[in-house]
């Protein structure tokens, strides 16, 4: 199950609020402003991974801010 539904559409909507491709930090800030519920879902999913992972073991999900930055990078590479 996807953490953010319609992720590509939402990323594109956020990018369209800028005149050019934003910096990752500006993108994260605008995304959390426009889609606070989706960001809350990312944070919740991250906390769930943290809770379920045994001590000393890493889990595959990056921190919420890094998750959004990665999503931006993937979108940029796919839409060049």
Helices and strands as residue ranges (DSSP letters): H 7-15, H 24-34, H 36-52, H 64-78
